[in-house]
Amino acid sequence: MQDDDFRQREAFLAVVRAGSFSAGARALGRDVSVISRRIAALEKRLGIRLIERTTRRIRPTEEGRRYRQKIELADELLREAEEEARALAARPAGTIRLTVPASFGRRWVAQALPGFLKAYPDIRIVLHCSDRYVDLLGDNFDMAIRIGVLTDNRLIARKLADTSRILCVAPSYLDHHPALTHPQDLRKHDCLGFTPMHSWPEWRLEKEGQQIAVPVQTRYESDEMDALILAAQFGMGVALAANWLVQKELAEGTLVPVLTDWQAIGEDGVWLMKPSSQLQSAKISALTEWLVEWFAVPRW
């Protein structure tokens, strides 16, 4: 019965695509009488006329046009499912071009990739570490790791980890400067400015729905966060740094958090980005799952 259903749908599509029973029959290599019987059986089964017939031409009814759209979509989904199954069954192999933020790449992605390459000897990775915004589609990258709020809706995203920015200082700094009890107190302090931050030269903070933007004063600013963290450890001022950047310093006590009940606005996670696609290759699936599992273990 299912085979008959398929042949009836096949006959219907062939006829409406070709524009006549004879042309549809030729396309399928069948007699016109066979195609006609199959379409008649389909209409009887569905209880509706799908094709208007005249002596010179055929025309699908409104119901026939809608039916055609649905079964063509179903056929496309079936083809995609078969292609995806073949891709996932294939052995992961080939080159993956991955772009990541520079500091995050050095600290964390560089730790995750050696094990992956050992597990998948037929995969080659080109790792691009840069704080420059990279257009995956325009610059021919397969995947990207991005941090913060997502804006590019052409891409599909999978969250790897939560992240936030922390206000922190060296313990020695607090010994010689006024207490920090409110974000406005930052105006009285030396601050270390990370110039690529989207809100620079303001630090934007929130607490229980209350938001505040503080224009900070700096004696030292840079586009390299590692330099600012080192300066903070030397007691040169207050840094606003991602928790994944200062995890080691906080654990060792060379930096301590301040204003801990306030959160920086605009940080919500580490995201794995890929071009939007119905299908993805086995190599991309393999690296995706590896990174998801690797970052599932708390790293900071």
C-alpha positions in Angstrom: 0.0 0.0 0.0 2.8 2.4 0.9 4.5 1.7 -2.5 1.2 2.5 -4.2 0.9 5.8 -2.3 4.5 6.7 -3.4 3.8 5.9 -7.1 0.6 7.9 -7.0 2.4 11.0 -5.6 5.2 10.4 -8.1 2.7 10.3 -11.0 1.0 13.5 -9.8 4.2 15.5 -9.5 5.5 14.3 -12.9 2.3 15.4 -14.6 2.0 18.8 -13.0 5.7 19.5 -13.5 5.6 18.5 -17.2 2.2 20.1 -17.9 0.5 17.1 -19.5 -0.2 13.4 -18.9 1.8 12.4 -21.9 4.9 14.4 -20.9 4.7 13.2 -17.3 4.4 9.6 -18.5 7.5 10.0 -20.7 9.4 11.5 -17.8 8.6 8.4 -15.7 8.9 5.9 -18.6 5.3 4.7 -18.2 2.2 4.5 -20.4 -0.2 7.4 -20.2 -2.9 5.0 -19.0 -0.8 3.9 -16.1 -0.2 7.5 -15.0 -3.8 8.4 -15.4 -4.9 5.4 -13.3 -2.5 6.3 -10.5 -3.6 9.9 -10.3 -7.3 8.9 -10.4 -6.5 6.5 -7.5 -4.8 9.3 -5.6 -7.7 11.7 -6.0 -10.1 8.9 -4.9 -8.0 8.1 -1.8 -7.8 11.8 -0.9 -11.4 12.5 -1.8 -10.7 15.6 -3.8 -9.9 16.6 -7.4 -6.2 17.6 -7.8 -6.0 18.2 -11.6 -8.5 19.9 -14.0 -8.3 18.2 -17.3 -9.1 19.6 -20.7 -8.5 18.3 -24.2 -5.4 20.4 -24.6 -3.9 21.0 -21.2 -4.0 20.2 -17.5 -4.1 22.6 -14.6 -3.8 21.8 -10.9 -6.7 22.9 -8.7 -6.1 25.1 -5.7 -6.0 22.0 -3.6 -3.7 20.4 -6.1 -1.2 23.3 -5.9 -1.2 23.2 -2.1 -0.7 19.4 -2.2 2.2 19.8 -4.6 3.9 22.3 -2.3 3.6 20.0 0.7 4.9 16.8 -1.0 7.7 18.7 -2.7 8.8 20.0 0.7 8.5 16.5 2.2 10.7 15.1 -0.6 13.3 17.8 0.1 13.3 17.0 3.8 13.8 13.3 3.0 16.7 14.1 0.7 18.3 16.2 3.4 17.8 13.5 6.0 19.6 11.0 3.7 22.5 13.4 3.0 22.9 14.2 6.7 22.9 10.5 7.6 25.6 9.8 5.0 27.7 12.7 6.2 27.4 11.7 9.9 28.2 8.1 9.0 31.3 9.2 7.1 34.6 9.2 9.0 35.4 12.8 10.1 38.2 14.2 8.0 39.5 17.3 6.4 40.4 20.9 7.5 38.5 23.0 9.9 39.2 26.8 10.0 38.4 28.0 13.5 38.6 31.7 14.6 38.6 32.6 18.3 39.3 35.7 20.5 43.1 36.0 21.1 43.3 35.7 24.8 40.5 33.1 25.1 42.1 31.1 22.4 45.5 31.0 24.1 44.1 30.2 27.6 41.3 27.8 26.9 40.8 26.6 23.2 44.5 25.8 23.0 44.0 23.3 25.9 40.9 21.7 24.2 42.3 21.0 20.8 45.3 18.6 21.3 43.0 15.9 22.7 40.6 16.4 19.8 43.3 16.1 17.2 44.6 12.9 18.8 41.0 11.5 18.8 40.5 12.4 15.1 43.8 11.9 13.3 42.2 12.7 9.8 41.2 16.2 10.8 43.4 19.2 10.4 42.7 22.5 12.3 43.7 26.0 11.4 43.3 28.1 14.5 43.0 31.8 14.1 43.5 33.8 17.3 42.5 37.5 16.9 40.4 40.1 18.6 39.4 41.5 15.2 35.8 40.7 14.3 35.8 38.0 11.6 33.0 37.5 9.1 32.7 33.7 8.9 31.0 33.7 5.6 33.1 36.4 4.0 36.5 35.3 5.4 35.9 31.6 4.7 35.9 30.2 8.3 34.0 27.1 9.3 33.5 27.9 12.9 34.0 30.7 15.5 34.0 31.2 19.2 32.6 34.5 20.3 32.0 36.0 23.7 29.2 38.3 24.8 25.8 39.2 23.2 25.1 37.7 19.8 24.2 39.9 16.9 24.7 38.0 13.7 21.5 36.1 12.9 22.9 34.5 9.8 24.8 32.1 12.1 23.7 29.2 14.3 25.0 29.3 17.8 25.6 26.9 20.6 26.5 28.0 24.1 29.7 26.6 25.5 29.9 28.3 28.9 28.6 31.2 31.0 30.8 34.2 31.5 30.8 37.6 33.2 33.2 40.5 33.8 34.5 41.1 37.3 35.8 44.3 38.9 39.0 43.4 40.6 42.1 45.0 42.2 45.3 43.9 44.0 44.9 43.7 47.7 47.7 46.3 48.1 45.7 48.8 46.1 42.8 48.7 48.6 45.3 49.5 51.4 46.0 52.9 49.9 42.8 54.0 48.3 39.2 54.8 49.3 36.7 52.0 49.8 34.6 50.9 46.9 31.0 50.6 48.0 29.1 51.9 44.9 29.9 52.1 41.2 30.1 55.9 41.4 33.1 55.5 43.7 35.0 54.4 40.6 35.2 58.1 39.6 37.7 58.5 42.5 39.9 55.6 41.5 42.5 54.8 38.9 40.9 52.5 36.4 42.6 50.3 33.8 40.8 50.7 30.4 40.3 48.0 27.8 39.8 50.1 24.7 38.0 47.4 22.5 35.2 47.1 25.0 32.0 48.0 23.3 31.0 50.6 25.9 34.4 52.2 26.3 35.1 54.8 27.9 32.2 53.9 30.2 31.8 50.9 32.4 28.1 49.8 32.4 26.9 47.9 35.5 23.6 46.6 36.8 22.2 45.3 40.0 18.6 44.0 40.5 17.3 45.8 37.4 19.2 49.1 38.2 21.7 50.1 35.6 24.4 52.7 35.8 27.1 53.9 33.3 30.3 55.2 34.9 32.7 57.3 32.8 36.0 56.0 34.2 39.3 57.9 34.5 42.5 56.1 33.5 46.2 56.5 33.6 46.7 53.3 31.7 44.6 51.9 28.9 45.3 49.2 26.3 43.8 47.0 23.6 45.6 44.0 25.3 43.8 42.8 28.4 46.7 40.7 29.6 48.8 43.9 30.0 46.0 45.4 32.1 45.7 42.4 34.3 49.4 42.5 35.0 49.1 46.2 35.8 46.3 45.5 38.2 48.4 42.9 40.0 51.1 45.6 40.5 48.4 47.7 42.2 48.0 50.3 39.4 44.2 50.4 39.5 40.9 48.7 39.1 40.3 46.3 36.2 37.1 45.1 34.7 38.1 41.7 33.4 36.3 38.6 32.2 36.1 35.8 34.8 37.8 33.4 32.4 40.8 35.8 32.2 41.4 36.3 35.9 40.5 32.8 37.2 44.1 32.0 38.1 44.8 35.4 39.7 41.6 35.3 41.8 42.4 31.7 43.0 46.0 32.8 44.0 44.8 36.0 45.7 46.9 38.3 43.6 43.6 40.0 42.6 40.4 40.3 44.7 36.9 41.1 43.5 35.2 44.4 44.4 31.6 45.6 44.1 30.6 41.9 43.7 26.9 42.6 43.8 27.1 44.6 40.6 27.4 42.8 37.2 28.8 44.1 33.9 26.2 44.6 31.2 26.8 42.9 27.9 28.4 39.6 28.9 26.3 36.4 28.8 28.3 33.6 27.5 30.9 31.9 25.3 29.3 30.8 22.0 30.3 28.4 19.3 29.1 29.9 15.9 28.6 28.1 12.6 27.2 29.3 9.3 23.5 28.6 9.1 22.9 25.4 7.2 20.5 22.5 7.0 23.4 20.0 7.0 26.9 19.9 8.6 29.8 17.7 7.8 31.1 15.0 10.1 34.2 16.9 11.0 32.2 20.0 12.1 29.8 17.7 14.2 32.8 16.1 15.8 34.5 19.3 16.9 31.2 20.8 18.0 30.5 17.9 20.4 34.0 17.8 21.6 34.0 21.5 22.6 30.6 21.2 24.2 31.7 18.3 26.3 35.1 19.9 27.1 33.5 23.2 28.3 30.8 21.3 30.2 33.5 20.7 32.9 33.8 24.1 34.8 37.0 25.8 33.6 36.8 29.0 35.6 
